[in-house]
Each structure stands twice: as structure tokens, then as C-alpha cells.
Amino acid sequence: MTIKVFVPRDSSALALGADEVAAAIRQEAAARGKDVRVVRNGSRGMFWLEPMVEVDTPHGRMAYGPVSAADVAGLFQADFLQGGTHRLSHGLTEEIPYLKKQERLTFARVGITDPLSLDDYLAHEGYAGLRKALALRPEQIVQEVIDSGLRGRGGAAFPTGIKWKTVLAAQAGQKYIVCNADEGDSGTFSDRMVMEDDPFMLIEGMTIAGIAVGATQGYIYVRSEYPHAVAALREAIVIARKRNYLGADLLGAGKRFDLEVRVGAGSYVCGEETALLESLEGKRGIVRAKPPLPAMSGLFGRPTVINNVISLATVPVILARGAKFYENFGMGRSRGTLPIQLAGNVRRGGLVEKAFGVTLRDMLYSFGGGSASGRPIRAVQVGGPLGAYLPESQFDTPLDYEALIAIGGTLGHGGMVVFDDSADMARQARYAMQFCAVESCGKCTPCRIGSIRGVEAIDKIIEGRDRPQQIRLVRDLCDLMLNGSLCAMGGMTPFPVLSAMNHFPEDFGGIPSDQAAGQK
């Protein structure tokens, strides 16, 4: 009997030698006369165990990791093909606490299937959502998405269904679906995992969106730093087109929708929807003034739905299982689940999909296992490089859009970067200003000039030169950037800067914020 052995093809595993492990397993199996089929699956998201090899046994899939090519002979010697015990054994994959405690809805297939096997996708509820959508009127599809409570997972958290409703109502001969896959936030990788490890899910979500609003063409805008995602998407699109899941006659239902992949050139600002549209049109990627909104005049001046990867990838499960099913997860106005990404100085970095409401402390310790250094965690930055630095006193905050806003933070794309007590928060504040200065598109003065002056002022604070005046200047600059910038690049840079100053004043010369603000 052929035994299936799963070796991930996700970038995280490839970077750690997964290709070499797969080759070693094939070679060792041939030498021992074992009938083994190596399946290149996606990652389960437990990056500290990558490359994680799984063996399909009568009891379920058994996990071993992190495996190097040098470990393979020993695994065979330990009879791992039958689930044998080895120092790298973790037992049944589904029983690993990190995975077992999650609520995987969007990531239900990730790590289980071969990402480029359409048959595998179909066998795991794939395209069930599209089939239901084809039996509904457009307005019914939109209403399902509205009722689910799904909000934009790219950071803005705008209700997805409301955006779709606006585009559906717009009168135009051509409409577009654009997927913002320009995942540039530090500590984030959920979009990449979807594109590499379950690309048909994203294709299905965009197809449903097209049917819902009357769009016949879609574009996936992927950052150039994701070559494996680009390759997987392009191959999956060809496969879907051959099987009539894309093209002129979707599953014989008389509906048309097709997709293309477009690769960005490395600009962080192109993660902002209007700058992305400019780039997609072949122009310089700079922010457009609003109005008009993209829903009314977007790509090539046509009504356009622009959604993040996770937003679109979540649509299939909503259509397949119903809005009520999805809406039952979460808390308050934050419904469903969020793929949370743990990175930085953390023992167990990886992806955790949980219903909204789990606390930061649970994420950092129950899942993350504390810091990788073993030192106390001093701060965590939630929401990417424009997110606030949150101190230990705020670790009991639930992960919920409104709860984070209430403490001056943002949930963003769900990325978390962990810092231990050796971190200098003044230098982290400087990094935030410098990041803005480097990545600003330059269109608006508060962002373009304010960030440069901010770096200069924080340098003086770090050097101990005229600290009270420089702290006051940084706060004034933050106020200007927050209220005068055209987009979130300049408008949110104050979040990490001010949170570092407010929560860690000792790193800025020990001057309390109220004292610095009041000095003349």
C-alpha cells in the first residue's frame, strides 16, 4: 500500500530546507523498497517546527519536525511510516495544542491539501460556495456577506458587504474585482500563506465577488517579494480555467469571470487601495484624493471592488455554510475569525486563526510561548509598522477592532511583532518615523516632510539634546501627520511613535508626557 508523506512547499518550509527533505525521503524510500508518495502540502502555520513532515497513518496524520535532510534516515529507522516514535515526533498533528485550540475557518484546508490539486480542493468543500452563489441573485449574495459581519481584513475593517453593495448598484458596462495582495506589513504572512497554500480559495472568493457585483474581470496585485505565491496563483488560474471555474461560462451557468496576476514593484504605499490602482494602471504608485471612492470610480475609472486576500478568501466558507454560521464566531462588531500572525522575539512564531475576543496575553503566552530569548516581554506591536506598541499592562485587551481603537491601537492585518525587555523603545519610535520617510509616496507634505523632521527630532532625544523641546516637537509633528496626511502612511505613523513615548517614557529621558507637553 502506498504511504503518503507530506512535506510543505510553503516559503517558510522551503527556506529551511523542505525541498532537500522531500528529495531525501524519496531517495531513502527507494533504497529501502518502500512505496511512498511525497505530497507537497501547505504549511500548518507552526513555523518553529518547519519543515514539518507528516505521515498518513490509519490513526491520522503523524507530525515530525523540524526535520532536516540529515534526519531522514533516522526517521525511516524509527519506522516513522507507521507512526513510529522519534525525538522529532509530535504525535497526531490535529492534537498538537497550538493547532487544536484554533478555530480554522478560512485556513481549514491550509496544510492539509496539495495547493495545486483542484481535486483535493473539491474534496475539502472547495467551490461549494461558488455553486451556491450561482443559484442566488446578486443581491442575495451581497446580503449573505453583509449578514455575516465580515469586515475588511487588510486593516481598515470596512464592512465587506457594504462595499460590494455600492459596486452592485453602480451603473457601468465594465466593473472590476481587485485583490490587494501587497502584504507589506512587518510580521504578516497570512496573505502569502493563502496564495501559496490554498490559491483556489482566493480564486473562488474573487469569482463569487464578480458574480455578486456584475464584474467580469479580476486582478490580483501581488508584491514582487512573493515569487512562490505568484507562481502558485498563475498555475492555479490555468487549472481553474481548464475546468471551467474561470472563463466565459462558469460551470455552464452562463456567467463570465476571469483573473490575471499583476506583480508590484516593491512600494509599501501600493498597499493603499488608490495607490495600488495607480500602479495597476501602469502609473506611479501614489495616493489618489477621495472622493471619488474606488467603488464608484476605481480601476480605469470603473466601479471596482478592492478587498484584501483574507477578506476574499473568507467569502467561500460564508457562502458554503451560511452567514449565520460565520457570524456566530467573534464578539461585538468583530464577527468571525482572524488569522493572527506571531513574529519577532517569540518562541512559537506562526499563524493562529481564532475567533475575535482572544486576548493579547493568550496569544503571546498560550500560543506564542513567551519570548524566544526567555526574557520578559516588554511590548508587542500589533497591526504592522504603523501599529501601536502595547505594554504589558494592556496585554489583557481582547483582539477586537473597537477594543484596540479604545486603547489607541489598531488591529490592522493581524500581525504581531514581539519585543523583550532589551528593546529600546526610543529607537523603535525612530524606526517608525524613518520607515515613513523611506516609504512615503511624497504626495502630501505632512507625510513627506513631517517624517524626516521626526527622525531628526528623535535622534536629538536619543542623544540627550534638549529633550523636553524635542519631545514637544515630535508630538506636534504627530498631530500634524495624523490630521493632515492623505492616507494611512502618514496618518498612522504617529501610532507607534506616540505609544512608545506614552508607555515607555524612561527610554526618552524619563520625561513624563504631560511634563514635556507643558514645558515652554
Sequence and secondary structure as in RCSB ss.txt:
>XXXX:A:sequence
MTIKVFVPRDSSALALGADEVAAAIRQEAAARGKDVRVVRNGSRGMFWLEPMVEVDTPHGRMAYGPVSAADVAGL
FQADFLQGGTHRLSHGLTEEIPYLKKQERLTFARVGITDPLSLDDYLAHEGYAGLRKALALRPEQIVQEVIDSGL
RGRGGAAFPTGIKWKTVLAAQAGQKYIVCNADEGDSGTFSDRMVMEDDPFMLIEGMTIAGIAVGATQGYIYVRSE
YPHAVAALREAIVIARKRNYLGADLLGAGKRFDLEVRVGAGSYVCGEETALLESLEGKRGIVRAKPPLPAMSGLF
GRPTVINNVISLATVPVILARGAKFYENFGMGRSRGTLPIQLAGNVRRGGLVEKAFGVTLRDMLYSFGGGSASGR
PIRAVQVGGPLGAYLPESQFDTPLDYEALIAIGGTLGHGGMVVFDDSADMARQARYAMQFCAVESCGKCTPCRIG
SIRGVEAIDKIIEGRDRPQQIRLVRDLCDLMLNGSLCAMGGMTPFPVLSAMNHFPEDFGGIPSDQAAGQK
>XXXX:A:secstr
  EEEE   SHHHHTTTHHHHHHHHHHHHHHHT  EEEE     SBGGG S EEEEETTEEEEE S  GGGHHHH
HHTTGGGT   TTEEEEGGGSHHHHT   STTSSTTTS TT HHHHHHTTTTHHHHHHHTS HHHHHHHHHHHT 
B TTTT  BHHHHHHHHHHS  S  EEEEEE   STT  HHHHHHHH HHHHHHHHHHHHHHHT  EEEEEE TT
 HHHHHHHHHHHHHHHHTTSSBSSGGGSS  BEEEEEE  S GGGGSHHHHHHHHTTS      SSS TTTS GG
GS EEEEEHHHHHHHHHHHHH HHHHHTSEETTEESEEEEEEEES SS EEEEEETT BHHIIIIIIT S SSSS
 EEEEEESSTTS EEEGGGTT BS HHHHHHTT   TTSEEEEEETT  HHHHHHHHHHHHHHH  S SHHHHTH
HHHHHHHHHHHHHTSSHHHHHHHHHHHHHHHHHH SSHHHHHTHHHHHHHHHH GGGGTS  HHHHHH  
